[in-house]
């Protein structure tokens, strides 16, 4: 999106902390005990400047500052609080899918990543094996679908396919990432993804297609 | 905020629908049955143009269009989706206070307004008399306080006291309204309001003070 050359390095969940420490990436929060530093991806390491930045909004702000005239402006002046609120609101709507996503993505994860995920969830009081056994499965799914419709309403009357119009911004990266996560977790041919595809007149597939120019072939 | 002369007419809950119909204000949604039109305040009736507009974001858009060079621009170009997401996120954080606010504000309401409120809540499956009897009272309050800290994080590093900087926008009207609602519901001298006042280094009282130039004396 910033039209800057880059290479993606995928990192298994248990390898994030040692990698972050090795390259000097700061923790982005604390674990559920409120004390132990929490290391997360994405992290950016800019070999051109030596900068190492973690946490997606901080990365967006860094890229806008380091490459002001390249690609889209991710956080246009004055919109930072709005972009963070957008991330918060989208994250809340997608939280309904957490159980579905864990179930969907686990078969594609390495055992040691699943093991750490289980530990982290149990630290938050969430029983990994029970999270999806609930009888409210259909109700939770409906809630997630209602979230999509709510997000769809925000776009009503927009000039252009993106949150702020014709150019993508940080909030588009957030929403696009959640949608890609759903697609990857459920699988393109799954009942769940087909359900999302049919939601809001096919809006979400069209929305993801707008990112094609910015996507690397994986 | 738009520096346009106005007069506020306060309306009791049961009087909103007949008033809206009389002046030709559209419903803003449906009741919990998903069918019956729902009429809400705010509604604006502009005697200069004859326009009648309901729903706060629509009112903001109307005012920007009808009075483009007067006062603040409530929804700067390209920010509409972001402003709606902001309202959604703030509303979700404040929802933790619903029980507290109902309890706090009820003694100041007329009987027929309380009666309608009870009916509407019961239609949503919420028992008005039990909503506050829960044992999780302290936990719910903590959740609300955590919401304030989350909102505070959005403001970090902002240039100016408002969401978008030195000028207030629609999102400020939303956040300011929720804060005023809390203050009115709990009472300025209540334990609850003092707790909010002490949160985030006194941020929320300072934030409300920024609205002083825009406030009518009630």
HADDOCK unambig.tbl for C-alpha pairs under 7 A between the chains (distance, minus, plus):
assign (segid A and resid 78 and name CA) (segid B and resid 164 and name CA) 4.50 0.50 0.50
assign (segid A and resid 78 and name CA) (segid B and resid 165 and name CA) 6.01 0.50 0.50
assign (segid A and resid 79 and name CA) (segid B and resid 164 and name CA) 5.88 0.50 0.50
assign (segid A and resid 81 and name CA) (segid B and resid 154 and name CA) 4.65 0.50 0.50
assign (segid A and resid 81 and name CA) (segid B and resid 155 and name CA) 5.63 0.50 0.50
assign (segid A and resid 81 and name CA) (segid B and resid 163 and name CA) 5.91 0.50 0.50
assign (segid A and resid 82 and name CA) (segid B and resid 82 and name CA) 5.60 0.50 0.50
assign (segid A and resid 82 and name CA) (segid B and resid 83 and name CA) 6.60 0.50 0.50
assign (segid A and resid 82 and name CA) (segid B and resid 86 and name CA) 6.06 0.50 0.50
assign (segid A and resid 83 and name CA) (segid B and resid 82 and name CA) 6.61 0.50 0.50
assign (segid A and resid 84 and name CA) (segid B and resid 154 and name CA) 5.76 0.50 0.50
assign (segid A and resid 85 and name CA) (segid B and resid 85 and name CA) 6.65 0.50 0.50
assign (segid A and resid 85 and name CA) (segid B and resid 86 and name CA) 5.08 0.50 0.50
assign (segid A and resid 85 and name CA) (segid B and resid 89 and name CA) 6.07 0.50 0.50
assign (segid A and resid 85 and name CA) (segid B and resid 154 and name CA) 6.72 0.50 0.50
assign (segid A and resid 86 and name CA) (segid B and resid 82 and name CA) 6.06 0.50 0.50
assign (segid A and resid 86 and name CA) (segid B and resid 85 and name CA) 5.09 0.50 0.50
assign (segid A and resid 86 and name CA) (segid B and resid 86 and name CA) 5.97 0.50 0.50
assign (segid A and resid 88 and name CA) (segid B and resid 89 and name CA) 6.31 0.50 0.50
assign (segid A and resid 89 and name CA) (segid B and resid 85 and name CA) 6.07 0.50 0.50
assign (segid A and resid 89 and name CA) (segid B and resid 88 and name CA) 6.31 0.50 0.50
assign (segid A and resid 89 and name CA) (segid B and resid 89 and name CA) 4.64 0.50 0.50
assign (segid A and resid 154 and name CA) (segid B and resid 81 and name CA) 4.65 0.50 0.50
assign (segid A and resid 154 and name CA) (segid B and resid 84 and name CA) 5.76 0.50 0.50
assign (segid A and resid 154 and name CA) (segid B and resid 85 and name CA) 6.72 0.50 0.50
assign (segid A and resid 155 and name CA) (segid B and resid 81 and name CA) 5.63 0.50 0.50
assign (segid A and resid 163 and name CA) (segid B and resid 81 and name CA) 5.93 0.50 0.50
assign (segid A and resid 164 and name CA) (segid B and resid 78 and name CA) 4.48 0.50 0.50
assign (segid A and resid 164 and name CA) (segid B and resid 79 and name CA) 5.87 0.50 0.50
assign (segid A and resid 165 and name CA) (segid B and resid 78 and name CA) 6.01 0.50 0.50
